[in-house]
């Protein structure tokens, strides 16, 4: 079978290059604000290679982004030909491409020879020639499988990629305050500019923010003079036309336009987005829950751009903790595997590794764990072979920073995050939360090592996970509190009790049944333990409760917490929500009155919870080769929806009387009554089981 031609590159290079373009668009009240972690770049010269065996002569055409040479069977061709011919037989093709500005990429189109995933690539071929004219041994050259996306014609250059745009109009305008009706993202367009003077634009996720000229998070300033508009943020100038489109995209619901000496007739926008197909769905008997699902979908859509980003107003960066949750939501909504891989490549970066991902210890662990999660949902072994070497680099970095107990502690330059907590949290010493993530990371890389054929690595990482796991309970379990305490300093348990380590110990199955019940009682359902006010950790807390069979309680929490944001007028879900905060105070964060993101990726977590623990669909073998359906009403009268899979989807409908399931593939098992009743799910036909 002959595959289709596509543009290819060194794996991760295009993703890093594209991510740099996106991560460096952030501004803080008009000032350029770059990421504060190491930013890598692409290799400027790479060699693509393939061995072909032709049954007849073939001519292929070639396109590149960059200068190149072609070597056939060890001999270079003259110049930079746009096509070349090969006779029947075995041939070695080597093509070097150089590009300083964007990643070197290659497109080859022929009858049987096409640029596709079967090509190899390296950034150094190690071929040199000595004084006798003898070529060196290149066996030490490390070749990788190429990277690619969906650029499938010679004219569709990867470096020209742009998000889609759609024109949208305002809903209302009162005294210069333009309201687009809901949170949005894109380029403001000014219509009918007349006169000379200044135009100041103040953006707001809320009306209060847009009207606050001094403290709104984002703004733009323009000068109109002599038929020319100057953008004071970029310094660029253009001739005045009927419609002027701002150079930089912004997040807003409201735009307050303040003019001096000139006027405008109207404002509209070009909405900017990544086209995504909603493959997953959810409906139920409760309209508030349906609305929560819909707002969650819109929130994830806005934060799914070139990559999965955190929030669209402030950072617009790729953060590993945020992205890990976006991946899981994505598996139950878009099932966009390419977006997951792009984001993973960008976060991983390149060697040498000099700090944790995003400088945050927890985020390195989330990155490692997320790779096996991706494999479980996708079945994509090819990606594991590509990314495993970088996983090893990060794990070596972590192992080189462990203490005498083989545990991780925050070191100079490390940001130990955990969560935005409403009370001070001691980050010193051995945190139980970090050790739990560390153990899970070791288990994840051990599993990937086994899949990729590294038996030595599999054994090494597996033993380290076992040794660390054997210390978790003796070191952190407190019999008096009947829970895992927060930290140990100098070998002594601290006094603090937080939800985080206990939640994750439940998630990863590190507690006995008796310990789980103790944790549920003494921590998760104990209002005296500091409550979680971020959707980020509510995600995991509610998942733990679902694992503990508390779907009825979780549904009430979803309606209370996310429904509470809807009651506050939210059109997307927030970075943090505390129902005790009212008025303008509810928008404050980071010591700034409007610092809080009102559209944050981790706010969309009901998508994942409703798909996995209410529709109840979850893979038990990679790529849904085998899976289970364990639906739960959670106090609702009925639920209905689809979960996307590599083979299509799994449809589930549950009422108080029956469960209906239909699947497009895989080996599925319907599990009811706590596992007491199990029914095989046929492929391609609907079954209904009475309760």
Secondary structure, 3 states (H helix, E strand, C coil): CCCCCCCEECCCHHHHHHHHHHHCCCEECCEECCCCCCCCCCCCEEEEEEEEEECCCEEEEEEEECEEEEEECCEECCCCCCEEEECCEEEEEEEEEECCCCCCEEEEECCCCCCCCCCEEECCCCCCECCCCCECCCCCCCCEECEECCCCCCCCCHHHCCCEEEEEECCEEECCEEEEEEEEEEEEEEECCEEEEEEEEEEECCHHHHHCCCCCCEEEEEEEECCEEEECCCCCEEECCCEEECCCCEEEEEEEEEEEEEECCEEEEEEEECCCCCCCEEEECCHHHHHHHHHHHHHHHHHECCCECCECCCCCCCCHHHHHHHHHHHHCCCCCHHHHHHHHHHHHCCCCCCCCHHHEHHHHHHHHHHHHHHHHHHCCHHHHHHHHHHHHHHHHHHHCCECCCCCECCCCCCECCCCCCCCCCCCCCEEHHHHHHHHHHHHHHHHHHHHCCCHHHHHHHHHHHHHHHHHHHHHHEECCCCEECCEEECCEECCCCCHHHHHHHHHCCCCCHHHHHHHHHHHHCCCCCCCCCCHHHHHHHHHHHHHCCCHHHHHHHHHHHHHHHHHCCCCCCCCCCCCCCCHHHHHCECCECCCCCCCEHHHHCHHHHHHHHHCCEEECCHHHCEEEECCCCCCCCEEEEEEEECCEEEEEEEECCEEEEEECCCEEEEEEHHHCEEEEECECCCEEEEC
